[in-house]
Amino acid sequence: MKILIIGGGNMGLTYATSFLRSHIVKPEEMMILEKSATKAAELSRQGIGTVHELPQDCLPEADLIILAVKPQDAPALFEHIRPMVDPQQVFLSIMAGIKIETIAQMLNVQKIIRAMPNLPAQIGMGMTVYSSSEEVTRIELVMVQNLLNTTGKAIYVDRESLLDAATAISGSGPAYVFYCMQAFIEAAERMGFSAPEAELLTLQTFKGAVDLFHKNDFTCNEWIKRVASRGGTTEAALEYFNNHQVAAHLEGGAQAALKRAEELSKG
């Protein structure tokens, strides 16, 4: 199986290195199409597969084509490569807001998978949600899931509309976590800790809580009850959060992200 990644940016490079590191793909099976001569030369020096600057040199050979360019660059790209594509090729798009139907019309192809990864994919801890057109076979879906799993976890959804929800939760989610972390770092500093101490306190607390959650079968609410003793400090903080509707505001932020994702999907 030969894979062509169109776009040598952060996510394109993440996929290439993850596939090769997992040994699912051999170096001779990996191709990258990068229009920037400078970036193409840099990618070639890194030895990540075979790097091309012209689509005619690589696109006809590919079994799976990964579209990893910016959404605003999609129309020009589609117009350029449309005469070269084969209806039997499978297309995996990670372009935000570009629907399966649009890709099918612009490229005159039917086997399309659309995925929404997130930033931690760069370290193999990503969360990807993906959907597909009906023409993609079960074997092809399994193949793509195996590839996506090299960057973390992946789940398939039947409804493409859920990719907008995935954008609002897992796609934007790392920023929400960093937002909360920053709030606690600043609170710790105001309480008297130095900046490095405040950062370590917060980072280890978040990491420890997530690891603890993974190693047991308790729900988040059950863990909260285990930490919050009656009349204690945790209960005081949780009461403040509840009185100020912190959970409702967090959900409101996610809903705002969903609304914006839906607007972008409509063009």
C-alpha positions as CSV (number, residue, x, y, z in Angstrom):
1,M,0.0,0.0,0.0
2,K,1.4,3.4,-1.1
3,I,0.4,6.5,0.9
4,L,0.7,10.0,-0.4
5,I,0.4,12.9,2.0
6,I,-0.4,16.2,0.3
7,G,0.9,18.9,2.5
8,G,4.2,18.8,4.5
9,G,3.0,21.0,7.4
10,N,2.7,20.0,11.1
11,M,-0.2,17.4,10.7
12,G,1.2,16.0,7.5
13,L,4.5,15.5,9.1
14,T,2.9,14.0,12.2
15,Y,1.2,11.4,10.1
16,A,4.3,10.5,8.1
17,T,6.5,10.1,11.2
18,S,3.8,8.2,13.1
19,F,3.1,5.7,10.3
20,L,6.8,5.0,9.8
21,R,7.6,4.8,13.5
22,S,4.8,2.2,14.0
23,H,6.2,0.1,11.0
24,I,2.8,0.0,9.5
25,V,4.2,1.7,6.4
26,K,7.7,1.2,4.9
27,P,9.8,4.3,3.9
28,E,9.5,3.3,0.2
29,E,5.7,3.3,0.6
30,M,5.5,6.8,2.0
31,M,5.3,9.8,-0.3
32,I,4.8,13.5,0.6
33,L,3.7,16.2,-1.9
34,E,4.9,19.7,-0.9
35,K,4.7,22.6,-3.3
36,S,7.2,24.7,-1.4
37,A,10.6,23.9,-2.8
38,T,12.3,25.0,0.4
39,K,10.1,22.9,2.7
40,A,10.4,19.9,0.2
41,A,14.2,20.1,0.4
42,E,14.0,20.2,4.2
43,L,11.7,17.2,4.3
44,S,14.0,15.3,2.0
45,R,16.9,15.9,4.3
46,Q,14.9,14.5,7.2
47,G,14.5,11.2,5.2
48,I,10.7,10.9,5.7
49,G,9.7,8.9,2.7
50,T,10.0,10.3,-0.8
51,V,9.2,14.0,-1.3
52,H,7.8,15.4,-4.5
53,E,6.9,18.9,-5.6
54,L,4.7,17.9,-8.6
55,P,1.5,15.8,-8.2
56,Q,2.0,14.0,-11.5
57,D,5.2,12.4,-10.1
58,C,3.4,10.7,-7.2
59,L,-0.4,10.9,-7.2
60,P,-1.0,8.1,-9.8
61,E,1.0,5.7,-7.6
62,A,-0.9,6.2,-4.4
63,D,-3.5,3.9,-2.9
64,L,-4.4,6.3,-0.1
65,I,-4.2,10.0,-0.5
66,I,-4.2,12.2,2.7
67,L,-5.3,15.8,2.2
68,A,-3.4,17.7,4.8
69,V,-3.5,21.3,3.4
70,K,-5.2,24.4,4.7
71,P,-8.9,24.5,3.9
72,Q,-8.5,27.8,2.0
73,D,-6.0,26.0,-0.3
74,A,-8.4,23.2,-1.1
75,P,-10.2,24.7,-4.2
76,A,-6.9,25.4,-6.1
77,L,-5.5,22.0,-5.1
78,F,-8.7,20.1,-6.2
79,E,-8.7,21.9,-9.6
80,H,-5.0,21.0,-10.1
81,I,-5.1,17.3,-9.2
82,R,-8.6,16.3,-10.4
83,P,-7.5,15.1,-13.9
84,M,-4.9,12.8,-12.2
85,V,-7.0,11.0,-9.6
86,D,-8.3,7.5,-10.0
87,P,-11.9,6.6,-8.7
88,Q,-10.4,3.6,-6.9
89,Q,-8.1,5.7,-4.7
90,V,-9.1,6.4,-1.1
91,F,-9.0,10.0,0.1
92,L,-8.5,10.8,3.8
93,S,-9.1,14.5,4.5
94,I,-8.1,16.3,7.7
95,M,-9.1,19.7,6.3
96,A,-11.5,21.4,8.8
97,G,-14.9,22.4,7.4
98,I,-14.6,20.7,4.0
99,K,-17.4,18.2,3.7
100,I,-17.3,14.7,2.1
101,E,-19.9,15.8,-0.4
102,T,-17.7,18.8,-1.4
103,I,-14.6,16.6,-1.9
104,A,-16.6,14.1,-4.0
105,Q,-17.9,16.8,-6.3
106,M,-14.6,18.7,-6.6
107,L,-12.5,15.6,-7.3
108,N,-15.1,13.4,-8.9
109,V,-14.2,10.5,-6.5
110,Q,-16.4,8.4,-4.1
111,K,-14.1,6.8,-1.5
112,I,-13.7,9.6,1.0
113,I,-12.9,9.5,4.7
114,R,-13.0,12.7,6.7
115,A,-11.2,13.0,10.0
116,M,-10.8,15.5,12.8
117,P,-7.5,15.0,14.7
118,N,-6.2,17.2,17.5
119,L,-2.9,18.6,18.6
120,P,-1.7,15.8,20.9
121,A,-1.5,13.6,17.8
122,Q,2.0,15.1,17.4
123,I,3.1,13.1,20.5
124,G,1.1,10.0,19.8
125,M,-1.6,11.0,22.3
126,G,-4.2,12.4,19.9
127,M,-7.9,11.9,19.7
128,T,-9.4,11.5,16.1
129,V,-13.0,11.2,15.1
130,Y,-13.7,10.1,11.6
131,S,-16.5,9.4,9.2
132,S,-16.7,8.1,5.6
133,S,-18.7,7.9,2.4
134,E,-20.7,4.7,1.8
135,E,-18.3,3.6,-1.0
136,V,-15.4,3.1,1.4
137,T,-15.1,-0.6,2.1
138,R,-14.9,-2.1,5.6
139,I,-11.3,-3.3,4.8
140,E,-10.3,0.2,3.8
141,L,-11.9,1.7,7.0
142,V,-9.9,-0.8,9.1
143,M,-6.8,0.1,7.3
144,V,-7.3,3.8,7.9
145,Q,-8.2,3.3,11.6
146,N,-5.0,1.4,12.1
147,L,-3.1,4.3,10.6
148,L,-5.0,6.9,12.7
149,N,-4.4,4.8,15.9
150,T,-0.6,5.4,15.4
151,T,-1.3,9.0,16.5
152,G,-3.4,8.1,19.6
153,K,-7.0,7.0,19.7
154,A,-9.6,7.0,16.9
155,I,-13.4,6.5,16.8
156,Y,-15.7,6.1,13.8
157,V,-19.1,7.9,13.6
158,D,-21.8,7.2,11.1
159,R,-23.0,10.8,11.0
160,E,-20.6,13.3,9.4
161,S,-22.2,16.1,11.4
162,L,-20.6,14.7,14.5
163,L,-17.3,15.9,13.2
164,D,-18.4,19.4,14.1
165,A,-19.1,18.2,17.6
166,A,-15.7,16.5,17.7
167,T,-14.1,19.8,16.7
168,A,-15.8,21.5,19.6
169,I,-14.8,18.9,22.2
170,S,-11.6,17.1,21.2
171,G,-10.3,19.4,18.5
172,S,-10.5,22.5,20.5
173,G,-10.3,20.7,23.8
174,P,-6.6,20.9,24.5
175,A,-7.0,24.7,24.6
176,Y,-9.7,24.4,27.2
177,V,-7.3,22.2,29.4
178,F,-4.5,24.7,29.0
179,Y,-6.9,27.5,29.9
180,C,-7.9,25.8,33.1
181,M,-4.2,25.0,33.9
182,Q,-3.2,28.6,33.4
183,A,-5.9,29.7,35.8
184,F,-4.6,27.4,38.5
185,I,-1.0,28.3,37.8
186,E,-1.8,32.0,38.3
187,A,-3.8,31.2,41.4
188,A,-0.9,29.3,42.9
189,E,1.4,32.2,42.2
190,R,-0.9,34.6,43.9
191,M,-1.0,32.2,46.9
192,G,2.8,32.5,47.2
193,F,4.4,29.8,45.0
194,S,7.1,30.7,42.5
195,A,6.3,30.4,38.8
196,P,8.1,27.1,38.4
197,E,6.6,25.7,41.5
198,A,3.1,26.8,40.5
199,E,3.6,25.2,37.0
200,L,4.8,21.9,38.5
201,L,2.0,21.8,41.1
202,T,-0.6,22.3,38.4
203,L,0.9,20.1,35.7
204,Q,1.5,17.1,38.0
205,T,-2.0,17.5,39.5
206,F,-3.7,17.4,36.1
207,K,-1.5,14.5,34.9
208,G,-2.0,12.5,38.1
209,A,-5.7,12.9,38.0
210,V,-6.0,11.7,34.4
211,D,-3.7,8.7,35.0
212,L,-5.7,7.9,38.1
213,F,-8.9,8.0,36.1
214,H,-7.4,5.6,33.5
215,K,-6.3,3.0,36.1
216,N,-9.7,2.6,37.7
217,D,-13.3,2.2,36.7
218,F,-14.7,5.1,38.7
219,T,-16.6,7.9,36.9
220,C,-15.5,11.6,37.3
221,N,-18.4,12.2,39.8
222,E,-17.3,9.2,41.9
223,W,-13.7,10.5,42.0
224,I,-15.0,13.9,43.0
225,K,-16.8,12.3,46.0
226,R,-13.6,10.4,46.9
227,V,-11.6,13.7,47.0
228,A,-14.2,15.9,48.6
229,S,-14.7,15.1,52.2
230,R,-17.7,16.7,54.0
231,G,-16.9,20.1,55.3
232,G,-13.4,20.1,53.7
233,T,-11.5,22.3,51.4
234,T,-12.4,20.6,48.2
235,E,-16.1,20.8,49.1
236,A,-15.7,24.6,49.6
237,A,-14.2,25.0,46.1
238,L,-16.8,22.8,44.5
239,E,-19.6,24.7,46.2
240,Y,-18.1,27.9,44.7
241,F,-17.9,26.4,41.3
242,N,-21.6,25.2,41.5
243,N,-22.8,28.5,42.8
244,H,-21.1,30.3,39.9
245,Q,-22.3,27.7,37.3
246,V,-18.7,26.9,36.2
247,A,-19.8,23.6,34.5
248,A,-22.6,25.4,32.6
249,H,-20.1,28.0,31.4
250,L,-17.7,25.4,30.2
251,E,-20.5,23.6,28.3
252,G,-21.5,27.0,26.9
253,G,-18.0,27.5,25.6
254,A,-18.1,24.1,23.9
255,Q,-21.5,25.0,22.4
256,A,-20.0,28.2,21.0
257,A,-17.2,26.2,19.4
258,L,-19.8,23.8,17.9
259,K,-21.8,26.7,16.5
260,R,-18.6,28.2,14.9
261,A,-17.6,24.7,13.5
262,E,-21.1,24.4,11.9
263,E,-20.8,27.9,10.4
264,L,-17.4,27.0,8.9
265,S,-18.8,23.7,7.5
266,K,-21.5,25.7,5.7
267,G,-18.8,27.8,4.1
